[in-house]
Amino acid sequence: MSEIKIYHSISDVDKNLWDSLTENNVFMCYEWLKTLEYSSDYPTKPFYIMIFDQKKLLAATVCYNQKRIDNIPSIDSLLLGKLQKFIIMKNLSFLPAVICNPKRGYGTHFIFSDEIEQDQIIELQNQLIETVEKIADANKASICFLNVTCNESHLINALVRKGYYKTKGTPYTYIDIAWSSFTDYKKYVLKKFPLMRKSIPREINKNKKSGVVIKQLQDINGYQQRLYELLKMNHQKYNSGMFPLKADYIGQVKENFGDNAVMYIAVKEGNIIGVSIELRKGSEAVISNVGIDHARSQKDLTYFNIVFYEPIKNAMTSGIKRLYGGNSLYKTKAKRGYNIDETYLFYKPNLKINNFITGAWFLLHKWRMTQKMSYLKKL
């Protein structure tokens, strides 16, 4: 007889028990969830759902009850887009909602023990979905499964059967490390994009000639404020709304991930002008944060080296098989070997009276996203 337990802080969960399901899953690992829970600068109530058989953990997931707060990133940004700025749309929101997805993660909604069979996985999946729905009902909230990927076919089928509305989400990027040398990596890129033959050496050499030295920062003591400043600077340049991370974020990352948090820094004329944070779990890694001081960088191409070339070189000698790169700059990443895959958003409104409007909106949104992202097929 299985037992479902729900916790509201990852600190109340046994780390070894949780991570017994996350050997190569950077987005669902205990370290990632703890870092984001303790360093997020806006309130969301987490629910860590775990299914046990006796004391053995069979399956788990995490979801967050998110309310509407101005200037805070939410599913409204994806579903409403630029319409949010119009006064007539001021009161329209898809929140509050229980968001089932590890923050900033892709395709890792439910995690299961390696020792169970496929039939049991489907049964446990249904129990997890039902638990999420009960949490949403208790909080009078809608439900959203965010960043669902094509390889989660059982989850997609279950949500479709349950009548969830479906639309296209923001595509994600990743690169599978299949080379033993940087030369082999370049050959792979040139097969798809021959014009990169000159671009890659130029980006590397110009950065070096500009006096930039890229290295891994082993000890963050004395540097945390500057690294945080770079992350915040980058966010404010390219994003709207408040920077979502607290000032102790760098410290939380290093405390929770230890040596699996790799800090690439770019130093120029004695100043740190760039940082790229790579977080690892098993054979997976994600470039979680990037910060560039563009005023000091002066077009020295630090970004390409600190985000692409150094992490890719390092992955070849560190046992990393997949490196995730976020959901932006698709052309830039494709030309440097990254793959681009679709994601989906599933949504069920709290009030049935909203079903007709929601259904019509999701059809329109899906059409708009298909048009908007059509250029990706050529990459």
N, C-alpha and C positions, 0 to 999 in steps of 0.2 A: 504494500500500500504506500503510494507516494505521498509526500508531505510538501506543501508549498510554504516557504517563509519569505517575508518581505522586510527589508532593512532600509533605513532612510539615510544611512551614512556608510560609505565603503569601509570606514574604520571599524564598524561593527561586524564586518565580514572577515573570516579567516583568509589571509592572503594566499597561503599555499593551497587552500581548498579551491578558491576562485581560479587561481592561475593553473590549476590542474586541467582546466578546460581551454587554456589560452596559450598553448606552447608557441605557436607562430601567428599570433593575432595581436598586433600592436594596438589596434583601436579598442579592443575589449579587455586588455590586460589591466590588472589591479593598479599598476603604476600610473597608467594613463588616466584611469577613472579617478584616482585619488588626486592627481595633479590638477585636473580640471575642476573637481568638486571644491578643492580648497583654494583655488586661485581665480575662479570666475568672479568677475566684479558685478554680477547681477544675480538676483535671487531666482533659483529654480529648485523645486523640491524633487530630489531623486528618489526613485524606487528601485532597489536592487532585488530582483525576483529570483529565487532559487528553488529548484525542485529536488528533493532528497528521496532516496530509498534507504531507510534506516539512516546511517550517517554518511552515506555515499552521495556525492553531488552528481546528479544526472544532467541537469540543464540549468541555464541561467540567462537573464537578460537585464537590461537597465532601461528605464524610461524616466522622463522628467515632466513634471507638471509646470507648464510655462504659461504665465499670464501676460497680458499685453502691457508693455511698458515702453514709453516713447524713447527713441534713439537706441533701443536694444535690438540686436539682430534676431530675426524670427522667421517663421515660414511665411509671414506676410510679405517679406521682401521678395520671395520667389513667386508667390501666387498673385501678388498685386503689382509688383514692379514699380515703374514710374508713376502709376496711377495714385500711389500713396501721397504724392505731393499736392494733389488736387483737394480742395476743401470739401467738395461733394463726396469724396471718398473717405473723409476724416474718421468717420465712425465705423467703417467697414473693417472687419478683422476676422481671421480664422482662429483666433485665440479667444479664451483660454483653450489649451489643448494638452493632452498627454502625448509627448513626443517620444516615440520608441525608436531610439537610435543612440549609440554612444556618440557624444558630442564630437563633431568634425570627422566622424568615421563613415566608412563606406562598406556596405555588404556584410556586416557582421552583427546582425540584429539578435540572433539567438546563438548560444554556444552550447555544445553537447559533449558528453563523455565519449571518448573513442571506443569504449567497450560496449556500446549499445547498438542494436540493429536498426535498420532503416525504418521498419514499421513502428518501433518504439519512438524513434525520433519524430515522426509525424504526429504520434499521439502526444508527445511532450510539447511539441510546437503548438498544438491546439490548446493545451492547458495554459501555455504562456500567453497566447493571444486572449483567451478568455479572462485571464487574470488582469491583463492590461485593460480590457474593456470594463471590468468591474471597478478598477481604480478610476477610470475616466468617469463612470457613472457616479461613483461616490463623490467625485470632485466637480460634478456637473460640467464636465469638459468634453470637448471633441477629442478624436484620436488621430494621430498622424504617424505613419511609418515613413521616415525620411531616408533618402539615399539608399533605397533598395536596388540591388544590382541584379543583372541577368542570371548570375549563378545561384541566386536564391529562389529557384523555381518553385519549390514546395511552399515557401512563404507567399510568393506571388499568387499561386493557385488558390491558397487558402483565403487570402484577402479578397480576391475576385469573387470567390464563392460566397463570401460573407457580405458582398455588396458594397465594398469600399470604393470610393471614387479614385480614379487613377489618372495621373498626368506625368509628363516627363519632368525630371528634376535636372539639376546641373551636372553635366558629365564630370567624371573624375579622371585623373591621369596616373599612370604608373609605368615603371620600366622594369622588366625582368632581366636580371643580371646573368647573362649567359656567356660571358667572355672571360678569358684569363689575362688579357692585357688591354691597355687603353688603345693600342693600335687596332686590335680586333674590334673594339667598340666603334672606332671611327669608320672602319670598313663597313660595318653593319649600317651605320647612319648614311654613308655615302651611296649605298645601294638604293636607298629610297629617295635621298635628296643629294644628288651629285654636286649641287651648288654649294654645299656645306664644306667642300674640299678646302676652300680658302678661309671660310668663316671660322671654323674651329681653331686652326692655328693662329689666326689673327686675334681672336678673342683672348686666347691664352697669352700670346706674346705681348699684346698691347697692355694687358694687366700687369705683367712683369716689368715692362719698360716704364710703366707709370710709377714704379716703386712700391707696388703693392705686394705684401707677403701674406699668403694665406696659410694658416696653421690651425691645429686643434688646441683649444684652451683647456688645459687639464684642471687648473685650480681657478674657480670663479671668484674667490675672495678678493674684494677690492674692485671687481669689474661688474658686479651685478647691476648697479645703477646705470652704467653706460650701456650695457646690453639691453636692459629694459627700455631705456631711452630710444635706442635704435628701433626696437620693435614697435614702439608707440609712434615714432616718427613715420615709419613706413605705413602703418595703419591709417594714420591721419591723411597721408598723401593720396592713398588709393581707395579709401573706404569712407562711407558716411556713418554717422552714429559714433557712440563712445567706444573707446578701446576696451575690450571685454575682459582684460586680465589685470589682476592686482600687481602691485609693485614687487611682491615677493615671488612672482612667478618663476623667475630664473632659479631661485633657491629651492622652490618646490620641485622643479624639474630635476635638479641635480640630487636632491635628497631622495626622491622616489625612484629615479632611474639609475643613479650611480654611474658606473662606466658605460651603461647603455644610453646615456645622454651624451651625444657628441656635439660639442660647440665649435663650429668652424668660424674663425674670425679673420677678417681682413685688416691688416695693419698698414697704414701709410703715414710716413713722416712722424712716426711715434704715436699716432692716434688710431684707435679702433674705428674704422669707418663702415664696417659691415659685420653682420652675424647671421649664421644659418644654423638652426637647431635641428639635429637629427635624433629621433627617438627610435630605439630598437627593441624588438621582442623576438627571440629566436631568429628565424631567417627573414623576418620582415622589418622594414624601417619606414619612417615617414619624415619628410622635411616638414616639421610642424610650424615653424616660424622663421621669418626672414626680416631682417632690418638693414637698410642701407642709408648712410648719410650722403645723399645725392649732392649736397653742396660741396663736401670735401672730396667725393668720388670723382667729380668732374669728368664724367663719361669715360672712366677708365675700365669699364666692362667688368667691374667686380661682381655684379650680379650673376653673370653666366658662370664664373669660376666657382663662386661660393655655393651656388645652388645646384649646378649641374656637374661640372667636371671633377671637382674635388670629392664630392660624395660618391660619384660613380667609380672613380679610381679606388677609393677607400673600400667600397662595397666588395670589390673583386678579391680583396685580401682579408675580408672580415666575415665571410660566410653569409652575407646578405644576398638573398635570391630575388627579393622584390622590394622596390623603393617607390613609395607613393609620393606624388608631387602636387596634390591639391586640385583645385577646380577653377583655374584661370590660365591665361596666356597659352591657349591650346596650340596655336601655330608655332609659337616659340618652342614649346616642349616637344611637339611632334618632330620638329626639325632636329632635335637632339636625342631622338630615339624613344620617346615616351609613347605609350599606347593611350588611347582615349576611349572610354566606355560610357555607355548611357547609365543613368540612374532614374529611378521612378519614385514618385511620392504618392502614397495612398492615404486617403482621408475619409473619416466618417464623422459627420456633424453630430453634435450633442442633441439638437432638436430636429425632429423629423420634418417640421414645418419648413426647414431650410433645404430640404432635399432637392426640390426642383431648381432653385436658384444655384445651389452648389453644383448640381449635375451639369447645368448649362455653362456655368463658369469654367468647370474643369474641361469640358469639350473645347471651349474657346482657348483656354490656356494651353492645352496639349497641341492644338493647331499652331498657336503662336510660337511655342518652344520648338516645334518641328521646323518651322520656317527659319527661326532665329539661328538654330544650330545646324542647318542643312550644309553649311560650308565644311563641317567637320568630316563629311563623307569623302572629301577630296584629299584629306591629309593621310 
